[in-house]
Amino acid sequence: MRTKKKSGYVKDILWSYDLKRFDVEKFAKIVVVQAINYGEWKHWVRIADMYGSDRIRRIIENTPISEFRPAALALAAVIFGVKKMKYASRSSYIKSKKTVAKA
């Protein structure tokens, strides 16, 4: 990783987060998903510089496909060499939450 500094590019895609307390390493998944879904090309370049293509590919592969906008995900898959996606049906997600709530 080249830098951990929160640049203006990252701030642009994390408008709903308190960036004074936001750790870009701890919450790399949020940064990557937000950049892919809502970022411009400059944001994609920035996350590639921050995390590297291999880490971004792993984040994408381990994030449920439903968290991405379809067109953005298709482009990200080509750019970052994503071979497989994590599919999670909505009903499975709801069932897992109900199970946790009962415990």
Biopython code that builds the backbone (N, CA, C, O; Angstrom):
import numpy as np
from Bio.PDB.StructureBuilder import StructureBuilder

atoms = [
    (1, "MET", "N", (0.837, -1.160, 0.000)),
    (1, "MET", "CA", (0.000, 0.000, 0.000)),
    (1, "MET", "C", (0.891, 1.235, 0.000)),
    (1, "MET", "O", (1.883, 1.296, 0.727)),
    (2, "ARG", "N", (0.538, 2.194, -0.803)),
    (2, "ARG", "CA", (1.387, 3.361, -0.946)),
    (2, "ARG", "C", (1.102, 4.446, 0.088)),
    (2, "ARG", "O", (2.018, 5.139, 0.529)),
    (3, "THR", "N", (-0.162, 4.594, 0.473)),
    (3, "THR", "CA", (-0.501, 5.632, 1.444)),
    (3, "THR", "C", (-1.792, 5.300, 2.169)),
    (3, "THR", "O", (-2.652, 4.590, 1.646)),
    (4, "LYS", "N", (-1.915, 5.818, 3.370)),
    (4, "LYS", "CA", (-3.141, 5.637, 4.136)),
    (4, "LYS", "C", (-3.883, 6.958, 4.278)),
    (4, "LYS", "O", (-4.937, 7.009, 4.910)),
    (5, "LYS", "N", (-3.348, 8.022, 3.700)),
    (5, "LYS", "CA", (-3.930, 9.348, 3.831)),
    (5, "LYS", "C", (-5.316, 9.401, 3.182)),
    (5, "LYS", "O", (-5.541, 8.840, 2.109)),
    (6, "LYS", "N", (-6.227, 10.082, 3.856)),
    (6, "LYS", "CA", (-7.576, 10.263, 3.317)),
    (6, "LYS", "C", (-7.552, 11.462, 2.382)),
    (6, "LYS", "O", (-7.520, 12.603, 2.841)),
    (7, "SER", "N", (-7.566, 11.225, 1.111)),
    (7, "SER", "CA", (-7.527, 12.316, 0.149)),
    (7, "SER", "C", (-8.929, 12.831, -0.114)),
    (7, "SER", "O", (-9.915, 12.240, 0.326)),
    (8, "GLY", "N", (-9.006, 13.926, -0.827)),
    (8, "GLY", "CA", (-10.294, 14.474, -1.237)),
    (8, "GLY", "C", (-11.078, 13.481, -2.071)),
    (8, "GLY", "O", (-12.309, 13.481, -2.040)),
    (9, "TYR", "N", (-10.382, 12.633, -2.820)),
    (9, "TYR", "CA", (-11.065, 11.634, -3.636)),
    (9, "TYR", "C", (-11.863, 10.668, -2.767)),
    (9, "TYR", "O", (-12.997, 10.321, -3.096)),
    (10, "VAL", "N", (-11.276, 10.241, -1.669)),
    (10, "VAL", "CA", (-11.968, 9.323, -0.766)),
    (10, "VAL", "C", (-13.123, 10.045, -0.080)),
    (10, "VAL", "O", (-14.199, 9.473, 0.092)),
    (11, "LYS", "N", (-12.908, 11.279, 0.306)),
    (11, "LYS", "CA", (-13.963, 12.061, 0.959)),
    (11, "LYS", "C", (-15.179, 12.211, 0.055)),
    (11, "LYS", "O", (-16.312, 12.223, 0.535)),
    (12, "ASP", "N", (-14.953, 12.324, -1.242)),
    (12, "ASP", "CA", (-16.055, 12.463, -2.203)),
    (12, "ASP", "C", (-17.006, 11.272, -2.185)),
    (12, "ASP", "O", (-18.209, 11.443, -2.382)),
    (13, "ILE", "N", (-16.489, 10.080, -1.954)),
    (13, "ILE", "CA", (-17.332, 8.876, -2.017)),
    (13, "ILE", "C", (-17.799, 8.397, -0.650)),
    (13, "ILE", "O", (-18.591, 7.460, -0.552)),
    (14, "LEU", "N", (-17.309, 9.040, 0.400)),
    (14, "LEU", "CA", (-17.694, 8.643, 1.762)),
    (14, "LEU", "C", (-18.434, 9.782, 2.464)),
    (14, "LEU", "O", (-18.214, 10.046, 3.646)),
    (15, "TRP", "N", (-19.301, 10.441, 1.726)),
    (15, "TRP", "CA", (-19.992, 11.621, 2.238)),
    (15, "TRP", "C", (-20.840, 11.344, 3.479)),
    (15, "TRP", "O", (-21.084, 12.256, 4.269)),
    (16, "SER", "N", (-21.283, 10.125, 3.661)),
    (16, "SER", "CA", (-22.181, 9.819, 4.781)),
    (16, "SER", "C", (-21.444, 9.300, 6.024)),
    (16, "SER", "O", (-22.082, 8.868, 6.984)),
    (17, "TYR", "N", (-20.134, 9.340, 6.009)),
    (17, "TYR", "CA", (-19.348, 8.824, 7.130)),
    (17, "TYR", "C", (-18.600, 9.950, 7.833)),
    (17, "TYR", "O", (-18.246, 10.952, 7.210)),
    (18, "ASP", "N", (-18.363, 9.785, 9.123)),
    (18, "ASP", "CA", (-17.564, 10.726, 9.900)),
    (18, "ASP", "C", (-16.096, 10.408, 9.627)),
    (18, "ASP", "O", (-15.536, 9.483, 10.216)),
    (19, "LEU", "N", (-15.486, 11.162, 8.749)),
    (19, "LEU", "CA", (-14.127, 10.847, 8.305)),
    (19, "LEU", "C", (-13.062, 11.128, 9.358)),
    (19, "LEU", "O", (-11.933, 10.653, 9.234)),
    (20, "LYS", "N", (-13.399, 11.883, 10.379)),
    (20, "LYS", "CA", (-12.428, 12.116, 11.457)),
    (20, "LYS", "C", (-12.159, 10.826, 12.221)),
    (20, "LYS", "O", (-11.086, 10.642, 12.796)),
    (21, "ARG", "N", (-13.145, 9.938, 12.219)),
    (21, "ARG", "CA", (-13.022, 8.668, 12.953)),
    (21, "ARG", "C", (-12.959, 7.460, 12.013)),
    (21, "ARG", "O", (-12.966, 6.320, 12.476)),
    (22, "PHE", "N", (-12.900, 7.694, 10.729)),
    (22, "PHE", "CA", (-12.962, 6.625, 9.739)),
    (22, "PHE", "C", (-11.564, 6.110, 9.434)),
    (22, "PHE", "O", (-10.686, 6.883, 9.050)),
    (23, "ASP", "N", (-11.355, 4.821, 9.602)),
    (23, "ASP", "CA", (-10.069, 4.173, 9.330)),
    (23, "ASP", "C", (-10.154, 3.496, 7.963)),
    (23, "ASP", "O", (-10.866, 2.505, 7.802)),
    (24, "VAL", "N", (-9.426, 4.031, 6.976)),
    (24, "VAL", "CA", (-9.509, 3.504, 5.610)),
    (24, "VAL", "C", (-8.964, 2.090, 5.491)),
    (24, "VAL", "O", (-9.286, 1.384, 4.536)),
    (25, "GLU", "N", (-8.147, 1.668, 6.441)),
    (25, "GLU", "CA", (-7.661, 0.284, 6.433)),
    (25, "GLU", "C", (-8.712, -0.654, 7.010)),
    (25, "GLU", "O", (-9.036, -1.680, 6.412)),
    (26, "LYS", "N", (-9.231, -0.304, 8.151)),
    (26, "LYS", "CA", (-10.223, -1.143, 8.818)),
    (26, "LYS", "C", (-11.487, -1.291, 7.975)),
    (26, "LYS", "O", (-12.103, -2.356, 7.954)),
    (27, "PHE", "N", (-11.864, -0.240, 7.292)),
    (27, "PHE", "CA", (-13.097, -0.239, 6.510)),
    (27, "PHE", "C", (-12.825, -0.212, 5.006)),
    (27, "PHE", "O", (-13.526, 0.463, 4.252)),
    (28, "ALA", "N", (-11.809, -0.947, 4.581)),
    (28, "ALA", "CA", (-11.437, -0.992, 3.162)),
    (28, "ALA", "C", (-12.600, -1.453, 2.289)),
    (28, "ALA", "O", (-12.782, -0.947, 1.182)),
    (29, "LYS", "N", (-13.384, -2.403, 2.776)),
    (29, "LYS", "CA", (-14.520, -2.894, 1.991)),
    (29, "LYS", "C", (-15.489, -1.760, 1.681)),
    (29, "LYS", "O", (-15.962, -1.642, 0.551)),
    (30, "ILE", "N", (-15.784, -0.934, 2.662)),
    (30, "ILE", "CA", (-16.702, 0.184, 2.446)),
    (30, "ILE", "C", (-16.143, 1.130, 1.398)),
    (30, "ILE", "O", (-16.869, 1.567, 0.505)),
    (31, "VAL", "N", (-14.862, 1.448, 1.497)),
    (31, "VAL", "CA", (-14.227, 2.358, 0.543)),
    (31, "VAL", "C", (-14.306, 1.784, -0.867)),
    (31, "VAL", "O", (-14.666, 2.492, -1.807)),
    (32, "VAL", "N", (-13.973, 0.513, -1.015)),
    (32, "VAL", "CA", (-13.974, -0.124, -2.335)),
    (32, "VAL", "C", (-15.385, -0.173, -2.918)),
    (32, "VAL", "O", (-15.583, 0.189, -4.078)),
    (33, "VAL", "N", (-16.352, -0.608, -2.142)),
    (33, "VAL", "CA", (-17.734, -0.707, -2.638)),
    (33, "VAL", "C", (-18.265, 0.672, -3.014)),
    (33, "VAL", "O", (-18.893, 0.826, -4.061)),
    (34, "GLN", "N", (-18.019, 1.673, -2.176)),
    (34, "GLN", "CA", (-18.486, 3.029, -2.475)),
    (34, "GLN", "C", (-17.825, 3.570, -3.745)),
    (34, "GLN", "O", (-18.489, 4.188, -4.577)),
    (35, "ALA", "N", (-16.528, 3.337, -3.892)),
    (35, "ALA", "CA", (-15.817, 3.821, -5.077)),
    (35, "ALA", "C", (-16.344, 3.162, -6.342)),
    (35, "ALA", "O", (-16.548, 3.831, -7.355)),
    (36, "ILE", "N", (-16.563, 1.865, -6.290)),
    (36, "ILE", "CA", (-17.065, 1.156, -7.468)),
    (36, "ILE", "C", (-18.480, 1.611, -7.810)),
    (36, "ILE", "O", (-18.789, 1.850, -8.977)),
    (37, "ASN", "N", (-19.327, 1.731, -6.815)),
    (37, "ASN", "CA", (-20.722, 2.090, -7.070)),
    (37, "ASN", "C", (-20.937, 3.556, -7.421)),
    (37, "ASN", "O", (-21.761, 3.869, -8.280)),
    (38, "TYR", "N", (-20.211, 4.454, -6.773)),
    (38, "TYR", "CA", (-20.517, 5.878, -6.903)),
    (38, "TYR", "C", (-19.361, 6.738, -7.377)),
    (38, "TYR", "O", (-19.536, 7.928, -7.639)),
    (39, "GLY", "N", (-18.183, 6.144, -7.487)),
    (39, "GLY", "CA", (-17.015, 6.930, -7.832)),
    (39, "GLY", "C", (-16.838, 7.157, -9.318)),
    (39, "GLY", "O", (-17.452, 6.502, -10.161)),
    (40, "GLU", "N", (-15.984, 8.101, -9.595)),
    (40, "GLU", "CA", (-15.551, 8.376, -10.960)),
    (40, "GLU", "C", (-14.239, 7.622, -11.178)),
    (40, "GLU", "O", (-13.732, 6.953, -10.277)),
    (41, "TRP", "N", (-13.710, 7.743, -12.376)),
    (41, "TRP", "CA", (-12.462, 7.047, -12.690)),
    (41, "TRP", "C", (-11.365, 7.416, -11.689)),
    (41, "TRP", "O", (-10.591, 6.551, -11.277)),
    (42, "LYS", "N", (-11.291, 8.693, -11.295)),
    (42, "LYS", "CA", (-10.247, 9.127, -10.348)),
    (42, "LYS", "C", (-10.355, 8.374, -9.012)),
    (42, "LYS", "O", (-9.340, 8.130, -8.360)),
    (43, "HIS", "N", (-11.563, 8.009, -8.607)),
    (43, "HIS", "CA", (-11.745, 7.252, -7.368)),
    (43, "HIS", "C", (-11.238, 5.819, -7.530)),
    (43, "HIS", "O", (-10.633, 5.252, -6.619)),
    (44, "TRP", "N", (-11.492, 5.253, -8.690)),
    (44, "TRP", "CA", (-11.021, 3.889, -8.960)),
    (44, "TRP", "C", (-9.492, 3.847, -8.951)),
    (44, "TRP", "O", (-8.891, 2.923, -8.403)),
    (45, "VAL", "N", (-8.880, 4.846, -9.557)),
    (45, "VAL", "CA", (-7.411, 4.919, -9.572)),
    (45, "VAL", "C", (-6.892, 5.077, -8.144)),
    (45, "VAL", "O", (-5.895, 4.460, -7.768)),
    (46, "ARG", "N", (-7.563, 5.894, -7.364)),
    (46, "ARG", "CA", (-7.145, 6.137, -5.978)),
    (46, "ARG", "C", (-7.215, 4.864, -5.134)),
    (46, "ARG", "O", (-6.286, 4.568, -4.382)),
    (47, "ILE", "N", (-8.312, 4.109, -5.255)),
    (47, "ILE", "CA", (-8.394, 2.881, -4.452)),
    (47, "ILE", "C", (-7.369, 1.855, -4.917)),
    (47, "ILE", "O", (-6.848, 1.086, -4.111)),
    (48, "ALA", "N", (-7.079, 1.842, -6.218)),
    (48, "ALA", "CA", (-6.040, 0.931, -6.718)),
    (48, "ALA", "C", (-4.686, 1.303, -6.117)),
    (48, "ALA", "O", (-3.896, 0.424, -5.772)),
    (49, "ASP", "N", (-4.418, 2.601, -5.994)),
    (49, "ASP", "CA", (-3.175, 3.055, -5.358)),
    (49, "ASP", "C", (-3.156, 2.729, -3.870)),
    (49, "ASP", "O", (-2.122, 2.337, -3.330)),
    (50, "MET", "N", (-4.300, 2.891, -3.209)),
    (50, "MET", "CA", (-4.373, 2.675, -1.759)),
    (50, "MET", "C", (-4.277, 1.203, -1.375)),
    (50, "MET", "O", (-3.564, 0.845, -0.438)),
    (51, "TYR", "N", (-4.999, 0.351, -2.105)),
    (51, "TYR", "CA", (-5.139, -1.048, -1.687)),
    (51, "TYR", "C", (-4.472, -2.061, -2.612)),
    (51, "TYR", "O", (-4.196, -3.184, -2.189)),
    (52, "GLY", "N", (-4.210, -1.696, -3.840)),
    (52, "GLY", "CA", (-3.645, -2.632, -4.803)),
    (52, "GLY", "C", (-4.722, -3.489, -5.450)),
    (52, "GLY", "O", (-5.751, -3.769, -4.835)),
    (53, "SER", "N", (-4.490, -3.900, -6.674)),
    (53, "SER", "CA", (-5.486, -4.652, -7.447)),
    (53, "SER", "C", (-5.845, -5.996, -6.829)),
    (53, "SER", "O", (-7.006, -6.402, -6.864)),
    (54, "ASP", "N", (-4.865, -6.689, -6.264)),
    (54, "ASP", "CA", (-5.146, -8.009, -5.672)),
    (54, "ASP", "C", (-6.097, -7.902, -4.486)),
    (54, "ASP", "O", (-7.037, -8.687, -4.360)),
    (55, "ARG", "N", (-5.846, -6.930, -3.623)),
    (55, "ARG", "CA", (-6.726, -6.768, -2.458)),
    (55, "ARG", "C", (-8.134, -6.351, -2.890)),
    (55, "ARG", "O", (-9.123, -6.835, -2.341)),
    (56, "ILE", "N", (-8.220, -5.464, -3.861)),
    (56, "ILE", "CA", (-9.535, -5.039, -4.359)),
    (56, "ILE", "C", (-10.275, -6.230, -4.944)),
    (56, "ILE", "O", (-11.469, -6.401, -4.698)),
    (57, "ARG", "N", (-9.575, -7.055, -5.718)),
    (57, "ARG", "CA", (-10.204, -8.250, -6.296)),
    (57, "ARG", "C", (-10.755, -9.156, -5.195)),
    (57, "ARG", "O", (-11.878, -9.649, -5.304)),
    (58, "ARG", "N", (-9.975, -9.377, -4.140)),
    (58, "ARG", "CA", (-10.441, -10.222, -3.028)),
    (58, "ARG", "C", (-11.653, -9.609, -2.323)),
    (58, "ARG", "O", (-12.587, -10.320, -1.950)),
    (59, "ILE", "N", (-11.632, -8.304, -2.144)),
    (59, "ILE", "CA", (-12.775, -7.634, -1.517)),
    (59, "ILE", "C", (-14.022, -7.823, -2.367)),
    (59, "ILE", "O", (-15.088, -8.145, -1.842)),
    (60, "ILE", "N", (-13.898, -7.626, -3.672)),
    (60, "ILE", "CA", (-15.048, -7.790, -4.570)),
    (60, "ILE", "C", (-15.549, -9.232, -4.534)),
    (60, "ILE", "O", (-16.753, -9.469, -4.441)),
    (61, "GLU", "N", (-14.635, -10.190, -4.607)),
    (61, "GLU", "CA", (-15.025, -11.602, -4.616)),
    (61, "GLU", "C", (-15.718, -12.032, -3.324)),
    (61, "GLU", "O", (-16.533, -12.955, -3.337)),
    (62, "ASN", "N", (-15.404, -11.378, -2.221)),
    (62, "ASN", "CA", (-15.971, -11.761, -0.926)),
    (62, "ASN", "C", (-17.123, -10.873, -0.465)),
    (62, "ASN", "O", (-17.602, -11.007, 0.661)),
    (63, "THR", "N", (-17.558, -9.987, -1.316)),
    (63, "THR", "CA", (-18.684, -9.106, -1.006)),
    (63, "THR", "C", (-19.898, -9.599, -1.779)),
    (63, "THR", "O", (-19.792, -9.880, -2.973)),
    (64, "PRO", "N", (-21.041, -9.709, -1.127)),
    (64, "PRO", "CA", (-22.242, -10.154, -1.858)),
    (64, "PRO", "C", (-22.510, -9.284, -3.082)),
    (64, "PRO", "O", (-22.419, -8.057, -3.026)),
    (65, "ILE", "N", (-22.835, -9.931, -4.165)),
    (65, "ILE", "CA", (-23.056, -9.253, -5.436)),
    (65, "ILE", "C", (-24.141, -8.183, -5.331)),
    (65, "ILE", "O", (-24.135, -7.206, -6.080)),
    (66, "SER", "N", (-25.064, -8.374, -4.403)),
    (66, "SER", "CA", (-26.172, -7.430, -4.244)),
    (66, "SER", "C", (-25.730, -6.066, -3.720)),
    (66, "SER", "O", (-26.512, -5.116, -3.755)),
    (67, "GLU", "N", (-24.503, -5.950, -3.240)),
    (67, "GLU", "CA", (-24.009, -4.666, -2.747)),
    (67, "GLU", "C", (-23.488, -3.764, -3.860)),
    (67, "GLU", "O", (-23.149, -2.605, -3.617)),
    (68, "PHE", "N", (-23.424, -4.293, -5.082)),
    (68, "PHE", "CA", (-22.881, -3.527, -6.201)),
    (68, "PHE", "C", (-23.956, -3.177, -7.222)),
    (68, "PHE", "O", (-24.919, -3.920, -7.415)),
    (69, "ARG", "N", (-23.774, -2.045, -7.864)),
    (69, "ARG", "CA", (-24.598, -1.711, -9.025)),
    (69, "ARG", "C", (-24.115, -2.608, -10.165)),
    (69, "ARG", "O", (-22.909, -2.725, -10.383)),
    (70, "PRO", "N", (-25.040, -3.246, -10.900)),
    (70, "PRO", "CA", (-24.641, -4.231, -11.918)),
    (70, "PRO", "C", (-23.644, -3.717, -12.959)),
    (70, "PRO", "O", (-22.660, -4.399, -13.244)),
    (71, "ALA", "N", (-23.870, -2.551, -13.525)),
    (71, "ALA", "CA", (-22.966, -2.044, -14.561)),
    (71, "ALA", "C", (-21.585, -1.733, -13.985)),
    (71, "ALA", "O", (-20.566, -2.009, -14.618)),
    (72, "ALA", "N", (-21.558, -1.161, -12.792)),
    (72, "ALA", "CA", (-20.280, -0.843, -12.153)),
    (72, "ALA", "C", (-19.511, -2.118, -11.820)),
    (72, "ALA", "O", (-18.295, -2.183, -11.999)),
    (73, "LEU", "N", (-20.227, -3.127, -11.338)),
    (73, "LEU", "CA", (-19.586, -4.402, -11.003)),
    (73, "LEU", "C", (-19.020, -5.082, -12.245)),
    (73, "LEU", "O", (-17.932, -5.655, -12.197)),
    (74, "ALA", "N", (-19.743, -5.022, -13.343)),
    (74, "ALA", "CA", (-19.256, -5.641, -14.584)),
    (74, "ALA", "C", (-17.926, -5.022, -15.007)),
    (74, "ALA", "O", (-17.000, -5.735, -15.395)),
    (75, "LEU", "N", (-17.834, -3.707, -14.931)),
    (75, "LEU", "CA", (-16.589, -3.032, -15.290)),
    (75, "LEU", "C", (-15.478, -3.355, -14.287)),
    (75, "LEU", "O", (-14.344, -3.628, -14.681)),
    (76, "ALA", "N", (-15.802, -3.325, -13.006)),
    (76, "ALA", "CA", (-14.804, -3.632, -11.973)),
    (76, "ALA", "C", (-14.278, -5.054, -12.123)),
    (76, "ALA", "O", (-13.088, -5.302, -11.924)),
    (77, "ALA", "N", (-15.156, -5.985, -12.472)),
    (77, "ALA", "CA", (-14.743, -7.380, -12.646)),
    (77, "ALA", "C", (-13.708, -7.508, -13.757)),
    (77, "ALA", "O", (-12.755, -8.277, -13.637)),
    (78, "VAL", "N", (-13.894, -6.761, -14.829)),
    (78, "VAL", "CA", (-12.937, -6.795, -15.938)),
    (78, "VAL", "C", (-11.622, -6.130, -15.523)),
    (78, "VAL", "O", (-10.545, -6.682, -15.748)),
    (79, "ILE", "N", (-11.714, -4.969, -14.930)),
    (79, "ILE", "CA", (-10.511, -4.208, -14.568)),
    (79, "ILE", "C", (-9.670, -4.927, -13.514)),
    (79, "ILE", "O", (-8.444, -4.964, -13.619)),
    (80, "PHE", "N", (-10.321, -5.495, -12.503)),
    (80, "PHE", "CA", (-9.586, -6.108, -11.397)),
    (80, "PHE", "C", (-9.462, -7.627, -11.509)),
    (80, "PHE", "O", (-8.946, -8.270, -10.595)),
    (81, "GLY", "N", (-9.924, -8.206, -12.609)),
    (81, "GLY", "CA", (-9.736, -9.636, -12.855)),
    (81, "GLY", "C", (-10.525, -10.539, -11.930)),
    (81, "GLY", "O", (-10.026, -11.579, -11.499)),
    (82, "VAL", "N", (-11.745, -10.154, -11.625)),
    (82, "VAL", "CA", (-12.587, -10.952, -10.733)),
    (82, "VAL", "C", (-13.080, -12.184, -11.478)),
    (82, "VAL", "O", (-13.668, -12.075, -12.554)),
    (83, "LYS", "N", (-12.837, -13.361, -10.900)),
    (83, "LYS", "CA", (-13.223, -14.621, -11.538)),
    (83, "LYS", "C", (-14.504, -15.207, -10.961)),
    (83, "LYS", "O", (-15.236, -15.908, -11.658)),
    (84, "LYS", "N", (-14.777, -14.925, -9.694)),
    (84, "LYS", "CA", (-15.966, -15.490, -9.054)),
    (84, "LYS", "C", (-16.606, -14.415, -8.188)),
    (84, "LYS", "O", (-15.944, -13.487, -7.724)),
    (85, "MET", "N", (-17.896, -14.563, -7.983)),
    (85, "MET", "CA", (-18.630, -13.612, -7.157)),
    (85, "MET", "C", (-19.323, -14.356, -6.025)),
    (85, "MET", "O", (-19.626, -15.544, -6.136)),
    (86, "LYS", "N", (-19.565, -13.648, -4.954)),
    (86, "LYS", "CA", (-20.276, -14.220, -3.813)),
    (86, "LYS", "C", (-21.760, -13.877, -3.968)),
    (86, "LYS", "O", (-22.155, -12.713, -3.900)),
    (87, "TYR", "N", (-22.560, -14.903, -4.176)),
    (87, "TYR", "CA", (-23.996, -14.704, -4.316)),
    (87, "TYR", "C", (-24.662, -14.948, -2.976)),
    (87, "TYR", "O", (-24.399, -15.951, -2.313)),
    (88, "ALA", "N", (-25.508, -14.044, -2.589)),
    (88, "ALA", "CA", (-26.265, -14.194, -1.346)),
    (88, "ALA", "C", (-27.702, -13.796, -1.634)),
    (88, "ALA", "O", (-27.989, -12.641, -1.948)),
    (89, "SER", "N", (-28.588, -14.755, -1.523)),
    (89, "SER", "CA", (-29.990, -14.429, -1.779)),
    (89, "SER", "C", (-30.521, -13.582, -0.642)),
    (89, "SER", "O", (-30.067, -13.699, 0.497)),
    (90, "ARG", "N", (-31.457, -12.753, -0.945)),
    (90, "ARG", "CA", (-32.049, -11.867, 0.063)),
    (90, "ARG", "C", (-32.703, -12.690, 1.176)),
    (90, "ARG", "O", (-32.615, -12.335, 2.351)),
    (91, "SER", "N", (-33.356, -13.785, 0.800)),
    (91, "SER", "CA", (-34.033, -14.592, 1.817)),
    (91, "SER", "C", (-33.031, -15.226, 2.787)),
    (91, "SER", "O", (-33.327, -15.353, 3.976)),
    (92, "SER", "N", (-31.868, -15.621, 2.306)),
    (92, "SER", "CA", (-30.835, -16.178, 3.188)),
    (92, "SER", "C", (-30.365, -15.125, 4.183)),
    (92, "SER", "O", (-30.135, -15.420, 5.356)),
    (93, "TYR", "N", (-30.225, -13.902, 3.704)),
    (93, "TYR", "CA", (-29.801, -12.806, 4.569)),
    (93, "TYR", "C", (-30.845, -12.562, 5.657)),
    (93, "TYR", "O", (-30.500, -12.429, 6.831)),
    (94, "ILE", "N", (-32.099, -12.504, 5.275)),
    (94, "ILE", "CA", (-33.185, -12.260, 6.233)),
    (94, "ILE", "C", (-33.257, -13.394, 7.253)),
    (94, "ILE", "O", (-33.412, -13.145, 8.448)),
    (95, "LYS", "N", (-33.143, -14.634, 6.784)),
    (95, "LYS", "CA", (-33.175, -15.783, 7.700)),
    (95, "LYS", "C", (-32.028, -15.723, 8.702)),
    (95, "LYS", "O", (-32.221, -16.027, 9.878)),
    (96, "SER", "N", (-30.848, -15.338, 8.256)),
    (96, "SER", "CA", (-29.703, -15.274, 9.167)),
    (96, "SER", "C", (-29.913, -14.201, 10.229)),
    (96, "SER", "O", (-29.489, -14.374, 11.372)),
    (97, "LYS", "N", (-30.551, -13.114, 9.874)),
    (97, "LYS", "CA", (-30.822, -12.048, 10.843)),
    (97, "LYS", "C", (-31.868, -12.495, 11.861)),
    (97, "LYS", "O", (-31.758, -12.171, 13.044)),
    (98, "LYS", "N", (-32.879, -13.237, 11.413)),
    (98, "LYS", "CA", (-33.911, -13.731, 12.324)),
    (98, "LYS", "C", (-33.319, -14.737, 13.304)),
    (98, "LYS", "O", (-33.691, -14.751, 14.477)),
    (99, "THR", "N", (-32.405, -15.574, 12.836)),
    (99, "THR", "CA", (-31.755, -16.567, 13.690)),
    (99, "THR", "C", (-30.948, -15.868, 14.775)),
    (99, "THR", "O", (-30.983, -16.273, 15.937)),
    (100, "VAL", "N", (-30.229, -14.830, 14.404)),
    (100, "VAL", "CA", (-29.428, -14.078, 15.365)),
    (100, "VAL", "C", (-30.341, -13.380, 16.365)),
    (100, "VAL", "O", (-30.039, -13.340, 17.558)),
    (101, "ALA", "N", (-31.454, -12.831, 15.887)),
    (101, "ALA", "CA", (-32.378, -12.108, 16.762)),
    (101, "ALA", "C", (-32.995, -13.030, 17.817)),
    (101, "ALA", "O", (-33.281, -12.585, 18.928)),
    (102, "LYS", "N", (-33.204, -14.309, 17.483)),
    (102, "LYS", "CA", (-33.799, -15.270, 18.420)),
    (102, "LYS", "C", (-32.818, -15.684, 19.509)),
    (102, "LYS", "O", (-33.225, -16.043, 20.615)),
    (103, "ALA", "N", (-31.545, -15.636, 19.199)),
    (103, "ALA", "CA", (-30.525, -16.120, 20.142)),
    (103, "ALA", "C", (-30.360, -15.234, 21.349)),
    (103, "ALA", "O", (-29.538, -15.524, 22.219)),
]
sb = StructureBuilder()
sb.init_structure("model")
sb.init_model(0)
sb.init_chain("A")
sb.init_seg("    ")
for serial, (resi, resn, name, xyz) in enumerate(atoms, 1):
    if name == "N":
        sb.init_residue(resn, " ", resi, " ")
    sb.init_atom(name, np.array(xyz, "f"), 0.0, 1.0, " ", f" {name:<3s}", serial, name[0])
structure = sb.get_structure()
